[in-house]
Amino acid sequence: MTTRNVSVVVTSLLALTITASAYAAPWQGWRGSGGWGMNGAYQRLYDPAKVETVTGEVVKVEVVSARKGPGNGVHLQLKTDQGTIPVHIGPAWFVERLDAKIEKGDRVEVKGARINFDGKPAIIAAEVKKGDAVLQLRDAAGVPVWAGWRR
């Protein structure tokens, strides 16, 4: 093969590769955090100055699909002495991979920031204690552990 023919073949293969990659669906495995990252609207709801600790019984655990914004999230309904309050744990793709599981009937202590979500009070959890197990979800500044590597 002559040098000119090799150049034509290499250029053609390169053009084909670029065109194919432009039309292929992008792989999203490591890119972003599904809307749960540091600059998302949901993250901006968390205010470290509004952190409190509540204790109660889990009456419901559910995966909630977002109407807009981040992907599915895990929420608890926590029955406390003051009433039942929703607790936002984190993205389903993260929580489902944790070793410690929170289930209906568990007694837990939740440390997190109180927010208004859809006009109703809720808590975005930073830490959930169940017996000796601790689910660390955010640091003291409110940075989620699933987004901490992007600080």
GIJO-V19409 format. One record per residue. N is the residue number from 1. SS is DSSP state (H for helix, E for strand, - for the rest). OMEGA is omega in whole degrees, 0 to 359 (* if undefined). D_CENTER is the distance of its C-alpha to the mean C-alpha in whole Angstrom. Layout:
N/SS/OMEGA/D_CENTER
N/SS/OMEGA/D_CENTER
//
This chain:
1/-/180/55
2/-/180/55
3/H/179/53
4/H/180/53
5/H/178/52
6/H/179/49
7/H/180/48
8/H/180/48
9/H/180/46
10/H/179/43
11/H/179/43
12/H/179/42
13/H/178/40
14/H/179/38
15/H/179/38
16/H/179/37
17/H/180/34
18/H/179/33
19/H/180/33
20/H/180/32
21/H/178/29
22/H/181/28
23/H/181/29
24/-/176/26
25/-/182/23
26/-/176/20
27/-/184/18
28/-/185/15
29/-/183/14
30/-/187/13
31/-/177/13
32/-/179/10
33/-/175/7
34/-/181/7
35/-/182/8
36/-/184/5
37/-/187/7
38/-/185/10
39/-/181/12
40/-/180/11
41/H/180/12
42/H/180/10
43/H/182/9
44/H/176/13
45/-/184/14
46/-/179/13
47/-/180/17
48/H/179/18
49/H/182/21
50/H/182/20
51/E/176/19
52/E/179/21
53/E/177/21
54/E/180/22
55/E/178/23
56/E/180/23
57/E/177/23
58/E/179/20
59/E/179/22
60/E/172/19
61/E/182/16
62/E/172/14
63/E/184/12
64/E/177/12
65/-/182/12
66/-/175/12
67/-/175/15
68/-/180/14
69/-/187/11
70/-/179/8
71/-/183/8
72/-/179/8
73/E/177/7
74/E/180/9
75/E/173/11
76/E/164/15
77/E/185/18
78/E/178/20
79/E/180/23
80/E/176/25
81/-/181/28
82/-/182/28
83/E/181/26
84/E/182/23
85/E/175/20
86/E/177/16
87/E/178/14
88/E/184/10
89/E/181/8
90/E/181/5
91/E/181/3
92/H/182/7
93/H/178/7
94/H/185/6
95/H/182/8
96/-/181/11
97/-/180/12
98/-/179/12
99/-/181/16
100/-/180/16
101/-/175/16
102/-/183/16
103/-/177/19
104/-/180/21
105/-/179/24
106/-/170/22
107/E/183/23
108/E/172/20
109/E/183/20
110/E/174/17
111/E/181/17
112/E/183/15
113/E/177/16
114/E/180/18
115/E/166/17
116/E/182/18
117/E/186/16
118/-/177/19
119/-/181/22
120/E/179/21
121/E/177/20
122/E/176/17
123/E/170/15
124/E/187/11
125/E/171/12
126/E/183/12
127/E/176/14
128/E/178/15
129/E/176/19
130/E/186/20
131/-/179/24
132/-/182/24
133/E/178/20
134/E/173/17
135/E/178/14
136/E/185/13
137/-/180/9
138/E/175/11
139/-/184/14
140/-/179/17
141/-/180/16
142/-/180/13
143/-/180/11
144/E/180/8
145/-/179/9
146/-/179/7
147/-/186/8
148/H/181/11
149/H/181/13
150/H/183/14
151/-/*/15
//
